[in-house]
Amino acid sequence: MGTGENIPGLEPLIQCLTPREKEVFFFVSRGLPNKVAAAELGVSQRTIEAHRARIFRKMNVRNATELARQVFTQLNAHIPDRPQP
């Protein structure tokens, strides 16, 4: 799984995260449950919960919905406007 550093607009958003937090971030931002992230990363669900809490605190969001909104906003800022006909 990539860490998103090659996706324009995401690097400024995730630069404060550790490599493991970046991995968890991508599970959260895709709306996947902690159970899936834990199984894929080979850790417990409690470990994923701890990573999520740190990610939310570092990104100044209260929940996964606010995190997704931040990602969406950041990515849309880097999409060029459609040309006018």
Gaussian input, Z-matrix of N, CA and C with variables (Angstrom, degrees):
# hf/3-21g

backbone

0 1
 N
 C     1     B1
 C     2     B2     1     A1
 N     3     B3     2     A2     1     D1
 C     4     B4     3     A3     2     D2
 C     5     B5     4     A4     3     D3
 N     6     B6     5     A5     4     D4
 C     7     B7     6     A6     5     D5
 C     8     B8     7     A7     6     D6
 N     9     B9     8     A8     7     D7
 C    10    B10     9     A9     8     D8
 C    11    B11    10    A10     9     D9
 N    12    B12    11    A11    10    D10
 C    13    B13    12    A12    11    D11
 C    14    B14    13    A13    12    D12
 N    15    B15    14    A14    13    D13
 C    16    B16    15    A15    14    D14
 C    17    B17    16    A16    15    D15
 N    18    B18    17    A17    16    D16
 C    19    B19    18    A18    17    D17
 C    20    B20    19    A19    18    D18
 N    21    B21    20    A20    19    D19
 C    22    B22    21    A21    20    D20
 C    23    B23    22    A22    21    D21
 N    24    B24    23    A23    22    D22
 C    25    B25    24    A24    23    D23
 C    26    B26    25    A25    24    D24
 N    27    B27    26    A26    25    D25
 C    28    B28    27    A27    26    D26
 C    29    B29    28    A28    27    D27
 N    30    B30    29    A29    28    D28
 C    31    B31    30    A30    29    D29
 C    32    B32    31    A31    30    D30
 N    33    B33    32    A32    31    D31
 C    34    B34    33    A33    32    D32
 C    35    B35    34    A34    33    D33
 N    36    B36    35    A35    34    D34
 C    37    B37    36    A36    35    D35
 C    38    B38    37    A37    36    D36
 N    39    B39    38    A38    37    D37
 C    40    B40    39    A39    38    D38
 C    41    B41    40    A40    39    D39
 N    42    B42    41    A41    40    D40
 C    43    B43    42    A42    41    D41
 C    44    B44    43    A43    42    D42
 N    45    B45    44    A44    43    D43
 C    46    B46    45    A45    44    D44
 C    47    B47    46    A46    45    D45
 N    48    B48    47    A47    46    D46
 C    49    B49    48    A48    47    D47
 C    50    B50    49    A49    48    D48
 N    51    B51    50    A50    49    D49
 C    52    B52    51    A51    50    D50
 C    53    B53    52    A52    51    D51
 N    54    B54    53    A53    52    D52
 C    55    B55    54    A54    53    D53
 C    56    B56    55    A55    54    D54
 N    57    B57    56    A56    55    D55
 C    58    B58    57    A57    56    D56
 C    59    B59    58    A58    57    D57
 N    60    B60    59    A59    58    D58
 C    61    B61    60    A60    59    D59
 C    62    B62    61    A61    60    D60
 N    63    B63    62    A62    61    D61
 C    64    B64    63    A63    62    D62
 C    65    B65    64    A64    63    D63
 N    66    B66    65    A65    64    D64
 C    67    B67    66    A66    65    D65
 C    68    B68    67    A67    66    D66
 N    69    B69    68    A68    67    D67
 C    70    B70    69    A69    68    D68
 C    71    B71    70    A70    69    D69
 N    72    B72    71    A71    70    D70
 C    73    B73    72    A72    71    D71
 C    74    B74    73    A73    72    D72
 N    75    B75    74    A74    73    D73
 C    76    B76    75    A75    74    D74
 C    77    B77    76    A76    75    D75
 N    78    B78    77    A77    76    D76
 C    79    B79    78    A78    77    D77
 C    80    B80    79    A79    78    D78
 N    81    B81    80    A80    79    D79
 C    82    B82    81    A81    80    D80
 C    83    B83    82    A82    81    D81
 N    84    B84    83    A83    82    D82
 C    85    B85    84    A84    83    D83
 C    86    B86    85    A85    84    D84
 N    87    B87    86    A86    85    D85
 C    88    B88    87    A87    86    D86
 C    89    B89    88    A88    87    D87
 N    90    B90    89    A89    88    D88
 C    91    B91    90    A90    89    D89
 C    92    B92    91    A91    90    D90
 N    93    B93    92    A92    91    D91
 C    94    B94    93    A93    92    D92
 C    95    B95    94    A94    93    D93
 N    96    B96    95    A95    94    D94
 C    97    B97    96    A96    95    D95
 C    98    B98    97    A97    96    D96
 N    99    B99    98    A98    97    D97
 C   100   B100    99    A99    98    D98
 C   101   B101   100   A100    99    D99
 N   102   B102   101   A101   100   D100
 C   103   B103   102   A102   101   D101
 C   104   B104   103   A103   102   D102
 N   105   B105   104   A104   103   D103
 C   106   B106   105   A105   104   D104
 C   107   B107   106   A106   105   D105
 N   108   B108   107   A107   106   D106
 C   109   B109   108   A108   107   D107
 C   110   B110   109   A109   108   D108
 N   111   B111   110   A110   109   D109
 C   112   B112   111   A111   110   D110
 C   113   B113   112   A112   111   D111
 N   114   B114   113   A113   112   D112
 C   115   B115   114   A114   113   D113
 C   116   B116   115   A115   114   D114
 N   117   B117   116   A116   115   D115
 C   118   B118   117   A117   116   D116
 C   119   B119   118   A118   117   D117
 N   120   B120   119   A119   118   D118
 C   121   B121   120   A120   119   D119
 C   122   B122   121   A121   120   D120
 N   123   B123   122   A122   121   D121
 C   124   B124   123   A123   122   D122
 C   125   B125   124   A124   123   D123
 N   126   B126   125   A125   124   D124
 C   127   B127   126   A126   125   D125
 C   128   B128   127   A127   126   D126
 N   129   B129   128   A128   127   D127
 C   130   B130   129   A129   128   D128
 C   131   B131   130   A130   129   D129
 N   132   B132   131   A131   130   D130
 C   133   B133   132   A132   131   D131
 C   134   B134   133   A133   132   D132
 N   135   B135   134   A134   133   D133
 C   136   B136   135   A135   134   D134
 C   137   B137   136   A136   135   D135
 N   138   B138   137   A137   136   D136
 C   139   B139   138   A138   137   D137
 C   140   B140   139   A139   138   D138
 N   141   B141   140   A140   139   D139
 C   142   B142   141   A141   140   D140
 C   143   B143   142   A142   141   D141
 N   144   B144   143   A143   142   D142
 C   145   B145   144   A144   143   D143
 C   146   B146   145   A145   144   D144
 N   147   B147   146   A146   145   D145
 C   148   B148   147   A147   146   D146
 C   149   B149   148   A148   147   D147
 N   150   B150   149   A149   148   D148
 C   151   B151   150   A150   149   D149
 C   152   B152   151   A151   150   D150
 N   153   B153   152   A152   151   D151
 C   154   B154   153   A153   152   D152
 C   155   B155   154   A154   153   D153
 N   156   B156   155   A155   154   D154
 C   157   B157   156   A156   155   D155
 C   158   B158   157   A157   156   D156
 N   159   B159   158   A158   157   D157
 C   160   B160   159   A159   158   D158
 C   161   B161   160   A160   159   D159
 N   162   B162   161   A161   160   D160
 C   163   B163   162   A162   161   D161
 C   164   B164   163   A163   162   D162
 N   165   B165   164   A164   163   D163
 C   166   B166   165   A165   164   D164
 C   167   B167   166   A166   165   D165
 N   168   B168   167   A167   166   D166
 C   169   B169   168   A168   167   D167
 C   170   B170   169   A169   168   D168
 N   171   B171   170   A170   169   D169
 C   172   B172   171   A171   170   D170
 C   173   B173   172   A172   171   D171
 N   174   B174   173   A173   172   D172
 C   175   B175   174   A174   173   D173
 C   176   B176   175   A175   174   D174
 N   177   B177   176   A176   175   D175
 C   178   B178   177   A177   176   D176
 C   179   B179   178   A178   177   D177
 N   180   B180   179   A179   178   D178
 C   181   B181   180   A180   179   D179
 C   182   B182   181   A181   180   D180
 N   183   B183   182   A182   181   D181
 C   184   B184   183   A183   182   D182
 C   185   B185   184   A184   183   D183
 N   186   B186   185   A185   184   D184
 C   187   B187   186   A186   185   D185
 C   188   B188   187   A187   186   D186
 N   189   B189   188   A188   187   D187
 C   190   B190   189   A189   188   D188
 C   191   B191   190   A190   189   D189
 N   192   B192   191   A191   190   D190
 C   193   B193   192   A192   191   D191
 C   194   B194   193   A193   192   D192
 N   195   B195   194   A194   193   D193
 C   196   B196   195   A195   194   D194
 C   197   B197   196   A196   195   D195
 N   198   B198   197   A197   196   D196
 C   199   B199   198   A198   197   D197
 C   200   B200   199   A199   198   D198
 N   201   B201   200   A200   199   D199
 C   202   B202   201   A201   200   D200
 C   203   B203   202   A202   201   D201
 N   204   B204   203   A203   202   D202
 C   205   B205   204   A204   203   D203
 C   206   B206   205   A205   204   D204
 N   207   B207   206   A206   205   D205
 C   208   B208   207   A207   206   D206
 C   209   B209   208   A208   207   D207
 N   210   B210   209   A209   208   D208
 C   211   B211   210   A210   209   D209
 C   212   B212   211   A211   210   D210
 N   213   B213   212   A212   211   D211
 C   214   B214   213   A213   212   D212
 C   215   B215   214   A214   213   D213
 N   216   B216   215   A215   214   D214
 C   217   B217   216   A216   215   D215
 C   218   B218   217   A217   216   D216
 N   219   B219   218   A218   217   D217
 C   220   B220   219   A219   218   D218
 C   221   B221   220   A220   219   D219
 N   222   B222   221   A221   220   D220
 C   223   B223   222   A222   221   D221
 C   224   B224   223   A223   222   D222
 N   225   B225   224   A224   223   D223
 C   226   B226   225   A225   224   D224
 C   227   B227   226   A226   225   D225
 N   228   B228   227   A227   226   D226
 C   229   B229   228   A228   227   D227
 C   230   B230   229   A229   228   D228
 N   231   B231   230   A230   229   D229
 C   232   B232   231   A231   230   D230
 C   233   B233   232   A232   231   D231
 N   234   B234   233   A233   232   D232
 C   235   B235   234   A234   233   D233
 C   236   B236   235   A235   234   D234
 N   237   B237   236   A236   235   D235
 C   238   B238   237   A237   236   D236
 C   239   B239   238   A238   237   D237
 N   240   B240   239   A239   238   D238
 C   241   B241   240   A240   239   D239
 C   242   B242   241   A241   240   D240
 N   243   B243   242   A242   241   D241
 C   244   B244   243   A243   242   D242
 C   245   B245   244   A244   243   D243
 N   246   B246   245   A245   244   D244
 C   247   B247   246   A246   245   D245
 C   248   B248   247   A247   246   D246
 N   249   B249   248   A248   247   D247
 C   250   B250   249   A249   248   D248
 C   251   B251   250   A250   249   D249
 N   252   B252   251   A251   250   D250
 C   253   B253   252   A252   251   D251
 C   254   B254   253   A253   252   D252

   B1=1.4577
   B2=1.5223
   B3=1.3241
   B4=1.4467
   B5=1.5166
   B6=1.3258
   B7=1.4587
   B8=1.5147
   B9=1.3253
   B10=1.4442
   B11=1.5108
   B12=1.3306
   B13=1.4504
   B14=1.5164
   B15=1.3316
   B16=1.4591
   B17=1.5226
   B18=1.3033
   B19=1.4626
   B20=1.5254
   B21=1.3443
   B22=1.4548
   B23=1.5254
   B24=1.3018
   B25=1.4520
   B26=1.5055
   B27=1.3304
   B28=1.4584
   B29=1.5247
   B30=1.3116
   B31=1.4672
   B32=1.5233
   B33=1.3406
   B34=1.4669
   B35=1.5270
   B36=1.3231
   B37=1.4509
   B38=1.5207
   B39=1.3354
   B40=1.4561
   B41=1.5223
   B42=1.3131
   B43=1.4625
   B44=1.5287
   B45=1.3175
   B46=1.4652
   B47=1.5238
   B48=1.3299
   B49=1.4546
   B50=1.5276
   B51=1.3285
   B52=1.4583
   B53=1.5265
   B54=1.3343
   B55=1.4751
   B56=1.5315
   B57=1.3168
   B58=1.4660
   B59=1.5219
   B60=1.3291
   B61=1.4637
   B62=1.5226
   B63=1.3322
   B64=1.4661
   B65=1.5211
   B66=1.3355
   B67=1.4618
   B68=1.5266
   B69=1.3211
   B70=1.4609
   B71=1.5260
   B72=1.3197
   B73=1.4627
   B74=1.5313
   B75=1.3275
   B76=1.4590
   B77=1.5177
   B78=1.3251
   B79=1.4635
   B80=1.5272
   B81=1.3129
   B82=1.4708
   B83=1.5243
   B84=1.3219
   B85=1.4664
   B86=1.5301
   B87=1.3205
   B88=1.4678
   B89=1.5142
   B90=1.3295
   B91=1.4526
   B92=1.5188
   B93=1.3216
   B94=1.4601
   B95=1.5235
   B96=1.3240
   B97=1.4661
   B98=1.5317
   B99=1.3286
   B100=1.4633
   B101=1.5207
   B102=1.3212
   B103=1.4593
   B104=1.5252
   B105=1.3142
   B106=1.4625
   B107=1.5249
   B108=1.3196
   B109=1.4637
   B110=1.5237
   B111=1.3236
   B112=1.4572
   B113=1.5271
   B114=1.3242
   B115=1.4670
   B116=1.5279
   B117=1.3105
   B118=1.4686
   B119=1.5284
   B120=1.3238
   B121=1.4687
   B122=1.5210
   B123=1.3277
   B124=1.4547
   B125=1.5164
   B126=1.3377
   B127=1.4649
   B128=1.5270
   B129=1.3238
   B130=1.4638
   B131=1.5292
   B132=1.3291
   B133=1.4604
   B134=1.5199
   B135=1.3296
   B136=1.4686
   B137=1.5358
   B138=1.3141
   B139=1.4689
   B140=1.5177
   B141=1.3215
   B142=1.4700
   B143=1.5269
   B144=1.3351
   B145=1.4632
   B146=1.5256
   B147=1.3175
   B148=1.4648
   B149=1.5291
   B150=1.3270
   B151=1.4680
   B152=1.5245
   B153=1.3298
   B154=1.4717
   B155=1.5226
   B156=1.3179
   B157=1.4689
   B158=1.5191
   B159=1.3345
   B160=1.4782
   B161=1.5257
   B162=1.3345
   B163=1.4726
   B164=1.5302
   B165=1.3267
   B166=1.4598
   B167=1.5246
   B168=1.3269
   B169=1.4645
   B170=1.5316
   B171=1.3280
   B172=1.4639
   B173=1.5243
   B174=1.3146
   B175=1.4621
   B176=1.5196
   B177=1.3225
   B178=1.4628
   B179=1.5295
   B180=1.3383
   B181=1.4574
   B182=1.5223
   B183=1.3296
   B184=1.4628
   B185=1.5221
   B186=1.3438
   B187=1.4622
   B188=1.5304
   B189=1.3318
   B190=1.4566
   B191=1.5309
   B192=1.3210
   B193=1.4626
   B194=1.5235
   B195=1.3250
   B196=1.4666
   B197=1.5277
   B198=1.3183
   B199=1.4597
   B200=1.5259
   B201=1.3286
   B202=1.4595
   B203=1.5286
   B204=1.3210
   B205=1.4711
   B206=1.5216
   B207=1.3311
   B208=1.4631
   B209=1.5289
   B210=1.3223
   B211=1.4655
   B212=1.5217
   B213=1.3160
   B214=1.4622
   B215=1.5277
   B216=1.3148
   B217=1.4637
   B218=1.5215
   B219=1.3205
   B220=1.4631
   B221=1.5232
   B222=1.3199
   B223=1.4642
   B224=1.5226
   B225=1.3255
   B226=1.4651
   B227=1.5188
   B228=1.3050
   B229=1.4591
   B230=1.5244
   B231=1.3284
   B232=1.4639
   B233=1.5182
   B234=1.3297
   B235=1.4571
   B236=1.5219
   B237=1.3233
   B238=1.4685
   B239=1.5301
   B240=1.3071
   B241=1.4615
   B242=1.5173
   B243=1.3292
   B244=1.4679
   B245=1.5230
   B246=1.3360
   B247=1.4699
   B248=1.5208
   B249=1.2833
   B250=1.4539
   B251=1.5212
   B252=1.3489
   B253=1.4877
   B254=1.4988
   A1=108.29
   A2=117.21
   A3=121.25
   A4=111.35
   A5=114.30
   A6=118.25
   A7=112.54
   A8=117.98
   A9=120.01
   A10=115.47
   A11=117.68
   A12=118.66
   A13=112.13
   A14=117.09
   A15=120.15
   A16=112.79
   A17=117.84
   A18=121.50
   A19=108.15
   A20=117.47
   A21=119.19
   A22=111.75
   A23=116.01
   A24=120.95
   A25=114.36
   A26=118.20
   A27=119.26
   A28=112.96
   A29=118.38
   A30=119.18
   A31=112.68
   A32=120.51
   A33=118.30
   A34=112.55
   A35=116.60
   A36=121.37
   A37=111.94
   A38=117.50
   A39=120.53
   A40=114.51
   A41=117.90
   A42=119.79
   A43=113.34
   A44=118.49
   A45=121.74
   A46=112.56
   A47=117.98
   A48=121.42
   A49=111.74
   A50=115.43
   A51=120.69
   A52=108.35
   A53=117.89
   A54=118.63
   A55=113.05
   A56=118.86
   A57=121.25
   A58=110.60
   A59=117.45
   A60=120.47
   A61=110.68
   A62=116.98
   A63=120.16
   A64=110.62
   A65=116.50
   A66=119.44
   A67=110.89
   A68=116.27
   A69=120.96
   A70=110.21
   A71=116.81
   A72=122.75
   A73=111.18
   A74=117.03
   A75=119.32
   A76=112.49
   A77=117.81
   A78=119.22
   A79=109.29
   A80=116.35
   A81=121.15
   A82=110.54
   A83=116.71
   A84=120.09
   A85=112.12
   A86=117.94
   A87=121.30
   A88=111.73
   A89=117.13
   A90=121.16
   A91=114.33
   A92=116.86
   A93=120.04
   A94=110.78
   A95=116.93
   A96=119.92
   A97=112.31
   A98=115.30
   A99=121.40
   A100=111.10
   A101=116.47
   A102=121.14
   A103=111.12
   A104=116.91
   A105=121.50
   A106=110.20
   A107=116.52
   A108=120.72
   A109=110.02
   A110=117.06
   A111=121.60
   A112=111.07
   A113=116.62
   A114=120.69
   A115=111.10
   A116=116.70
   A117=121.12
   A118=112.21
   A119=116.61
   A120=120.78
   A121=112.71
   A122=117.45
   A123=121.18
   A124=114.53
   A125=115.66
   A126=121.29
   A127=108.49
   A128=116.20
   A129=119.92
   A130=110.80
   A131=115.03
   A132=120.04
   A133=110.54
   A134=117.33
   A135=120.70
   A136=110.63
   A137=117.09
   A138=120.46
   A139=109.95
   A140=116.98
   A141=121.07
   A142=109.64
   A143=117.28
   A144=120.82
   A145=111.28
   A146=116.75
   A147=120.65
   A148=110.65
   A149=116.94
   A150=120.57
   A151=110.48
   A152=116.50
   A153=120.36
   A154=110.95
   A155=116.98
   A156=120.75
   A157=110.69
   A158=116.87
   A159=119.72
   A160=110.98
   A161=116.84
   A162=120.91
   A163=109.63
   A164=116.92
   A165=120.79
   A166=110.33
   A167=116.98
   A168=120.75
   A169=110.69
   A170=117.57
   A171=121.51
   A172=111.90
   A173=117.05
   A174=121.23
   A175=112.45
   A176=115.53
   A177=121.40
   A178=112.50
   A179=114.74
   A180=120.91
   A181=108.15
   A182=116.05
   A183=120.32
   A184=113.61
   A185=116.77
   A186=118.69
   A187=110.23
   A188=115.15
   A189=120.94
   A190=112.26
   A191=117.02
   A192=120.19
   A193=110.75
   A194=116.66
   A195=119.71
   A196=110.77
   A197=117.06
   A198=120.50
   A199=110.26
   A200=116.82
   A201=120.96
   A202=110.91
   A203=116.01
   A204=120.03
   A205=110.41
   A206=116.60
   A207=120.50
   A208=110.63
   A209=117.04
   A210=121.34
   A211=109.72
   A212=116.99
   A213=121.52
   A214=111.02
   A215=116.36
   A216=121.40
   A217=110.98
   A218=117.00
   A219=121.77
   A220=110.95
   A221=116.90
   A222=119.85
   A223=111.45
   A224=117.24
   A225=119.91
   A226=112.22
   A227=117.69
   A228=120.82
   A229=111.04
   A230=117.41
   A231=121.22
   A232=113.59
   A233=117.20
   A234=121.43
   A235=107.63
   A236=117.18
   A237=119.02
   A238=111.04
   A239=115.24
   A240=120.11
   A241=109.92
   A242=114.02
   A243=118.33
   A244=109.24
   A245=116.27
   A246=118.42
   A247=111.09
   A248=116.08
   A249=121.69
   A250=108.87
   A251=117.67
   A252=121.11
   A253=112.11
   D1=132.60
   D2=177.72
   D3=-77.05
   D4=164.30
   D5=-179.60
   D6=-101.11
   D7=1.41
   D8=173.68
   D9=87.79
   D10=2.17
   D11=-177.81
   D12=-67.40
   D13=-17.35
   D14=179.33
   D15=-92.29
   D16=0.62
   D17=179.25
   D18=-93.84
   D19=114.37
   D20=-179.13
   D21=-54.65
   D22=133.05
   D23=177.52
   D24=97.63
   D25=-22.88
   D26=-178.01
   D27=-87.13
   D28=-30.07
   D29=-176.06
   D30=-56.31
   D31=-46.40
   D32=178.50
   D33=-61.08
   D34=-30.61
   D35=-178.06
   D36=-73.66
   D37=-36.55
   D38=-173.19
   D39=-105.95
   D40=2.90
   D41=-175.78
   D42=-61.89
   D43=-23.47
   D44=-179.25
   D45=-82.39
   D46=-4.96
   D47=-175.67
   D48=-92.31
   D49=149.52
   D50=173.12
   D51=-73.21
   D52=164.96
   D53=177.90
   D54=-55.89
   D55=-41.12
   D56=179.76
   D57=-68.73
   D58=-39.20
   D59=177.33
   D60=-63.03
   D61=-35.58
   D62=177.04
   D63=-62.82
   D64=-40.57
   D65=177.91
   D66=-62.55
   D67=-46.04
   D68=179.48
   D69=-65.19
   D70=-39.73
   D71=178.18
   D72=-51.75
   D73=-43.31
   D74=-176.99
   D75=-72.05
   D76=-28.51
   D77=172.69
   D78=-68.62
   D79=-46.13
   D80=-178.90
   D81=-63.06
   D82=-45.83
   D83=-175.84
   D84=-67.57
   D85=-19.09
   D86=175.28
   D87=-92.99
   D88=0.37
   D89=176.74
   D90=78.67
   D91=18.17
   D92=-179.16
   D93=-81.10
   D94=145.96
   D95=-178.65
   D96=-70.23
   D97=158.51
   D98=178.20
   D99=-56.66
   D100=-36.27
   D101=-178.76
   D102=-59.50
   D103=-41.39
   D104=179.45
   D105=-67.70
   D106=-46.82
   D107=179.23
   D108=-59.32
   D109=-44.55
   D110=-179.22
   D111=-60.61
   D112=-45.73
   D113=-179.69
   D114=-64.01
   D115=-44.63
   D116=-178.95
   D117=-65.33
   D118=-37.18
   D119=-176.42
   D120=-93.84
   D121=-5.83
   D122=177.38
   D123=70.35
   D124=36.34
   D125=178.83
   D126=-131.37
   D127=174.61
   D128=179.55
   D129=-80.46
   D130=161.47
   D131=175.83
   D132=-62.64
   D133=-34.75
   D134=178.54
   D135=-62.88
   D136=-36.87
   D137=177.39
   D138=-64.72
   D139=-42.15
   D140=177.60
   D141=-62.27
   D142=-42.82
   D143=178.22
   D144=-59.07
   D145=-40.14
   D146=179.04
   D147=-66.31
   D148=-42.74
   D149=177.40
   D150=-62.43
   D151=-43.99
   D152=179.19
   D153=-59.19
   D154=-43.87
   D155=-179.89
   D156=-60.63
   D157=-42.57
   D158=178.99
   D159=-67.01
   D160=-40.22
   D161=178.50
   D162=-61.11
   D163=-47.96
   D164=-179.16
   D165=-60.53
   D166=-42.74
   D167=-179.50
   D168=-64.72
   D169=-45.83
   D170=-179.49
   D171=-64.15
   D172=-33.88
   D173=-177.19
   D174=-95.62
   D175=2.32
   D176=175.77
   D177=57.73
   D178=46.11
   D179=175.02
   D180=-124.47
   D181=159.22
   D182=-178.07
   D183=-97.73
   D184=-20.69
   D185=-176.34
   D186=-159.49
   D187=177.94
   D188=-176.76
   D189=-65.83
   D190=-30.39
   D191=178.58
   D192=-64.68
   D193=-44.89
   D194=177.71
   D195=-65.09
   D196=-36.16
   D197=177.79
   D198=-64.20
   D199=-45.29
   D200=178.80
   D201=-61.27
   D202=-39.35
   D203=178.05
   D204=-62.53
   D205=-41.76
   D206=178.90
   D207=-63.18
   D208=-43.09
   D209=178.84
   D210=-62.80
   D211=-47.63
   D212=-179.77
   D213=-58.54
   D214=-46.09
   D215=179.67
   D216=-61.67
   D217=-44.84
   D218=-178.94
   D219=-64.51
   D220=-43.51
   D221=-179.47
   D222=-67.95
   D223=-40.21
   D224=-179.86
   D225=-67.38
   D226=-25.84
   D227=177.89
   D228=-66.86
   D229=-18.88
   D230=-177.90
   D231=-106.84
   D232=7.84
   D233=175.70
   D234=-95.13
   D235=121.82
   D236=-179.77
   D237=-62.75
   D238=148.05
   D239=176.26
   D240=-62.92
   D241=148.86
   D242=177.08
   D243=-68.78
   D244=138.99
   D245=177.64
   D246=-65.46
   D247=143.86
   D248=178.26
   D249=-80.79
   D250=138.07
   D251=179.32
   D252=-68.58

